[in-house]
Amino acid sequence: MSLVEVERHGDVAHVVLSDPPLNRFSMDLARDLSTAVAEVSSSDARAVLLRAEGEHFSAGADVNMFIGLSEEEARGGLDEFMEMVHQLERLEIPTLAAVQGACVAAGLEVALGCDLIWAADESQMGQLEAMIGATPFAGGSQRLVARAGAGRAKEMVMTGGLYPAEKMLEWGVVQRVVPTAALREKAERFAARLAAGPTRAHAVTKQVMRAHLEGGLEQADAILPALGATVMITEDLQNGVKTFLEQGPGKAEFNGR
Amino acid sequence: MATVDKTVTEPATEAVTYERIGDVGVITLQEGRLNLFTNDSFLRLEEILHEIPTSGIRALVLRSGAEHFSAGVNVEIFKDVSADEARAMFSRLLPNLTKLEDLPFPTISSVHGVCAAAGLELSLGCDLIWAGESAMFVQIEAMIGAATFLGGAQRLAERAGSARAKEIVFTADLYDAATFERWNIVNKVVPDAELWDQTLAFATRLAAGPTRAHAVTKRLVHSYLEDGILTADREILDVATRLFETEDMQSNVRTLLEHGAKGQRERAQFEGR
């Protein structure tokens, strides 16, 4: 049985970590997540909701697999893990992580691989790796810098602290905090709204922002004109402009083409 | 620029002093009331930064022993300087900032009073900034028609985003500690009277942490800022995997597996190896 389920709800694909209560990242869970993301990638889903069954989003990696590893052996596993995050980031559709309970270490790094993070008000987040003499191995440091700036990122990683959702909201790591009981419903509704949006425009938005993270303003600006032009000729944009001119803002409907 | 003559005996009260408290190195700026940097203070700082990377310390605090953290550079050294001379001056000063940023352990600036211009830029060269509640920050260069010669503009942008950075530099206004904390430039604001004790306690805690992992974290953050997210991700394989062969990681992974995650924070022990 797979440790990660894919469910389809309308145009939204739910990718569900299903190894409760801790959803610890073993190599098996990481591989199943990778398979799930590949499945979504080749489907016609227009948004992803990444959520987790049980009390916690994820307590992080199963550290059993770290024992006695040589640098060379570690490299193989980490390569695979990093590639899993990249695969998630390369999805062309908007991705939303809904986190509850503990979302720490590798769990947080996977959430950071999503475009947006919504958190339950009682949830807690942290890169705890310092506790075992490690550093985030799946790109958490650099992704926290991207969201919260260098000072906050270093603070989080060097202290190995556990932070309440509200603090993560304040620092820009998560985008919305909602009551625990309402998280699933609100996240589903928001993901459905993203899925009903201009999917091809969202894909270009993601590519441009990604280019900025990879190569700065220059790289993002360089790819924008050509990519922007592909958006200009989409049905969604042409129809959106027409509807806007005839009926005013907020009336357009998008089919993702 | 003066040539460096290391045989000259140091003055009775040095502008910049260094001491070691346990595994924490402490650099204290004390050049008069305002800590106006002179060529001499930069030279002394340069010497210290040259010596400490391999001295065995595992964290560093930068602080002021004067009434203010620092009012910046003594602008005497800018008077009638040509562009060529300025270039020579800053090509000697800027490497100090790089040395500070590249130290292989956590660094904290502990700020009280006014922290202006080069003083703020040196603080931005530290990993974290702790501030007393009455501390005031200003990137004052615009007032004399200058730019932030020690990298303030880009480092403010790193922490607070480009619009805030431009606002701070364009206006040359004074900002209080609470505002800088809200903008993620300052990490923590504490009561003035407790600033030193709290910073030292925090630095001591970081110094007792996984020093080699912290060095890797610094490198990944730096690599992202310098060359983007993919380069940083690749460095995980080239640099971070070395941690698996450190005593600190293997022994603490064992502790965690033996006793469980609860209480690991208290049980964890690191030697910095």
Interface residues (C-beta under 8 A of the other chain):
Chain A: A59 V63 N64 F66 I67 G68 L69 S70 E71 E72 E73 A74 R75 L78 D79 M82 H86 E129 A130 M131 I132 G133 A134 T135 P136 F137 A138 G139 S141 Q142 R143 V145 A146 A148 G149 A150 G151 R152 A153 K154 E155 V157 M158 T159 G160 W171 L213 E214 G215 G216
Chain B: P106 D127 L128 I129 E158 R159 A160 G161 N184 I185 V186 N187 R205 L206 G209 P210 R212 A213 H214 V216 T217 K218 L220 V221 S223 Y224 L225 G228 I229 L230 A232 D233 I236 L237 A240 T241 R242 L243 F244 E245 T246 D248 M249 Q250 S251 N252 V253 R254 T255 L256 L257 A261 Q264 R265 A268 F270
